[in-house]
Amino acid sequence: MTDYQGKIYFISDIHLGAPALKNNREREKLFVSWLDEIKKDAAALFLMGDIFDYWFEYKTVVPRGFTRTLGKLAEIADSGIPVHFFTGNHDVWVFDYLPSELGVQVHREAMRATFSGKKFFLAHGDGLDPFDKGYHLLKKLFTNRFLQWLFAWVHPNWGVSLAHAWSKKSRLTKGVFVPFQGEEKEGLYLFAKSTLEDEEVDYFIFGHRHLLLDLPLGKNTRYINLGDWISHFSYGVFDGDKFELKTYKGPGESL
């Protein structure tokens, strides 16, 4: 991947349109306000998964809503700022609409990249937890091309309703997420630790867990979880020298 000179922004787990949440419009407006501010000095933008709470593209149909977000992302990409979109477990069914219409680059697997001499391991994080055997099977079902083809034949009204019903049973409904389990039990932390046995990494950047974490991992490595835009309204920024986690309060905040 091409190195970027300037600030690189990372954000995850916005869950736009989540039926379990009552403030979707307000959160989307705040997210678009953040996008509008970072475009002034961003060298690149990494959307690290679960940006949408549900997304499925039929051949001629895309989910209703998200007009402000899609327009702003297209504006940023059109201005020449690279936008990278990692599929998460909620928006795994992003296909070719975002690349062809918005100009974003879609990533379905973990990525290694080097920025200003620092080595990054980038992933949403779903499917990497060695303890989460149940989700490993579920992800295989979600990414199965034949099952995707079958689901595409379901009328969008039924498909979206089914997805929203599923989402209402998720952790978002209660607003309670599993806290950090400690260095010996946290699945993504252990995955990062095992990866370090075979390769050098300066920063592991994950979403998925809805935790706001910046932890040491070994001598020169940091484990980063980006939080979310449900309770934290957080993001990460790498300026070529250091990586910082920040929170966004609203228009006019200094980035």
C-alpha positions in Angstrom: 0.0 0.0 0.0 1.1 3.5 -0.8 2.5 5.4 2.2 0.5 8.5 3.2 2.1 11.8 4.2 -0.1 13.5 6.8 -2.8 12.5 9.2 -4.4 9.1 8.8 -7.8 8.7 10.5 -9.4 5.5 11.8 -13.0 4.9 12.9 -15.2 1.9 13.6 -18.5 0.6 14.8 -20.9 3.5 14.0 -23.8 1.1 13.4 -25.8 3.6 11.3 -29.4 2.8 11.1 -29.4 0.4 14.1 -33.0 -0.4 15.0 -32.1 -0.9 18.6 -30.9 2.8 18.9 -33.2 5.8 18.9 -30.7 8.5 18.0 -29.6 7.3 14.5 -30.3 10.6 12.8 -28.4 12.6 15.4 -25.4 10.1 15.3 -25.3 10.2 11.5 -25.2 14.0 11.5 -22.4 14.0 14.1 -20.5 11.5 12.0 -20.9 13.6 8.9 -19.8 16.7 10.8 -16.6 14.7 11.9 -16.0 13.7 8.2 -16.4 17.3 7.2 -13.7 18.4 9.7 -11.1 15.7 9.0 -11.2 16.2 5.3 -9.2 19.5 5.9 -6.0 17.6 6.8 -6.7 13.9 6.2 -4.2 12.0 4.1 -6.4 8.9 4.3 -9.5 7.6 6.0 -9.9 4.0 7.3 -13.5 2.9 8.1 -12.8 -0.2 10.1 -16.1 -2.0 10.0 -19.7 -2.0 11.2 -20.1 1.5 9.8 -23.7 0.4 8.9 -25.7 -1.8 11.2 -27.0 -3.6 8.2 -26.2 -3.5 4.5 -27.1 -5.8 1.7 -26.8 -4.9 -2.0 -29.2 -6.4 -4.5 -28.3 -5.9 -8.2 -30.5 -2.8 -8.5 -31.3 -2.0 -4.9 -29.3 -0.6 -2.0 -30.6 0.0 1.6 -32.7 3.1 2.1 -31.1 5.9 4.1 -27.5 7.0 4.9 -27.7 9.8 2.2 -25.7 12.3 4.2 -23.0 9.7 4.9 -22.7 8.3 1.4 -22.6 11.8 -0.1 -19.9 13.0 2.2 -17.7 9.8 1.7 -18.1 10.3 -2.1 -17.0 14.0 -1.7 -14.0 13.0 0.3 -13.0 10.3 -2.2 -13.6 12.6 -5.1 -11.2 15.2 -3.5 -8.4 12.7 -3.8 -8.3 11.4 -0.2 -8.2 7.6 -0.2 -11.1 6.0 1.7 -10.7 2.4 2.9 -13.7 0.5 4.0 -13.3 -2.7 6.0 -16.4 -5.0 6.1 -17.5 -5.9 9.6 -19.9 -8.5 10.8 -22.8 -6.2 10.4 -22.0 -4.8 6.9 -20.3 -7.9 5.5 -22.6 -7.8 2.5 -21.0 -4.7 0.9 -20.2 -5.7 -2.7 -19.5 -3.3 -5.5 -21.8 -0.3 -4.9 -19.4 1.6 -2.6 -16.4 1.2 -4.9 -18.3 2.0 -8.1 -20.4 4.9 -6.8 -18.3 6.4 -4.0 -14.8 5.5 -5.1 -13.9 3.8 -1.8 -11.6 0.8 -1.5 -13.3 -2.2 0.1 -11.3 -4.7 2.2 -12.7 -8.1 3.3 -9.6 -9.4 5.1 -7.0 -8.1 7.5 -4.4 -5.8 5.9 -0.7 -5.1 6.6 0.5 -1.6 5.8 3.5 0.6 6.6 3.0 4.3 7.3 6.0 6.5 8.0 8.1 3.5 8.8 5.5 2.1 11.3 4.0 -1.3 10.6 0.2 -1.6 11.0 -2.0 -4.6 11.2 -5.5 -3.5 10.3 -8.8 -5.5 10.7 -12.3 -5.1 12.0 -11.6 -8.0 14.3 -14.5 -10.4 13.7 -13.5 -13.9 13.2 -10.0 -13.4 14.7 -10.9 -14.3 18.3 -9.8 -17.9 18.7 -12.4 -18.4 21.5 -15.4 -17.4 19.4 -16.0 -20.7 17.6 -19.7 -20.0 17.1 -19.1 -16.9 15.2 -16.5 -18.6 13.0 -19.3 -20.9 11.7 -21.7 -18.0 11.4 -19.1 -16.0 9.3 -18.7 -18.9 6.9 -22.5 -18.8 6.4 -22.6 -15.0 5.9 -19.7 -15.1 3.3 -21.0 -18.2 1.4 -21.7 -17.0 -2.2 -24.5 -19.5 -2.7 -26.3 -18.4 0.4 -25.8 -14.8 -0.5 -27.4 -15.5 -3.9 -30.4 -17.2 -2.2 -30.8 -14.3 0.2 -30.8 -11.8 -2.7 -34.0 -13.4 -4.0 -35.8 -12.5 -0.8 -37.8 -9.3 -1.3 -35.9 -6.3 0.3 -38.9 -5.6 2.5 -38.6 -9.1 4.0 -34.8 -9.2 4.0 -34.4 -5.9 5.8 -37.1 -6.7 8.3 -35.4 -10.0 9.1 -32.0 -8.3 9.5 -33.5 -5.6 11.8 -35.3 -8.3 13.9 -31.9 -10.0 14.3 -30.2 -6.8 15.2 -32.7 -6.0 17.9 -31.6 -9.1 19.7 -28.0 -8.0 19.7 -25.9 -6.3 22.4 -26.9 -2.9 21.0 -30.4 -3.3 22.4 -29.1 -3.4 26.0 -26.2 -1.1 25.3 -24.0 -3.5 27.3 -20.8 -4.8 25.8 -18.4 -7.4 27.2 -15.6 -5.5 29.1 -11.9 -6.2 28.5 -11.3 -9.7 29.6 -7.7 -9.3 30.6 -4.5 -10.1 28.7 -4.9 -13.9 29.2 -8.6 -14.1 28.0 -9.2 -11.2 25.6 -9.4 -13.0 22.2 -8.2 -10.2 19.9 -5.4 -9.3 22.3 -4.2 -13.0 22.2 -4.5 -13.0 18.4 -2.3 -10.0 18.2 0.2 -11.5 20.7 0.4 -14.7 18.6 0.9 -12.7 15.4 3.9 -11.0 16.9 5.6 -14.4 17.1 5.9 -14.5 13.3 6.1 -10.8 12.3 6.9 -7.3 13.5 4.0 -5.0 14.1 4.0 -1.6 15.7 0.2 -1.1 15.8 -2.7 -3.5 15.8 -5.8 -1.5 15.0 -9.2 -3.2 15.6 -12.8 -2.4 16.0 -15.6 -4.9 16.7 -15.3 -5.0 20.5 -16.7 -1.5 21.2 -13.9 -0.9 23.6 -11.6 2.2 23.8 -8.2 0.7 24.4 -4.6 1.6 23.9 -2.5 -1.1 25.5 1.2 -2.1 25.3 1.9 -5.4 23.7 5.5 -6.5 23.9 8.4 -4.0 23.8 7.4 -1.7 20.9 3.9 -2.7 20.0 0.5 -1.2 20.9 -2.9 -2.9 20.8 -5.6 -0.4 19.8 -9.3 -0.8 19.9 -11.1 2.1 18.4 -14.3 2.2 20.6 -17.5 3.1 18.8 -20.0 5.8 18.0 -22.7 4.6 20.4 -21.2 5.5 23.7 -17.6 6.7 23.1 -17.8 8.7 19.8 -14.2 7.9 19.4 -11.6 7.6 16.6 -7.9 7.2 16.1 -5.4 9.4 14.3 -1.8 8.7 13.2 0.2 11.8 12.4 3.3 10.0 11.1 4.9 10.1 14.5 2.4 8.9 17.1 -1.0 7.3 17.2 -3.7 8.8 19.4 -7.2 7.9 20.4 -9.6 10.8 20.6 -13.3 11.5 21.1 -15.5 13.9 19.1 -17.9 16.2 20.8 -19.3 18.1 17.8 -18.7 20.8 15.2 -15.8 23.1 16.0 -13.9 20.7 18.2 -10.2 20.8 17.6 -9.0 17.7 15.8 
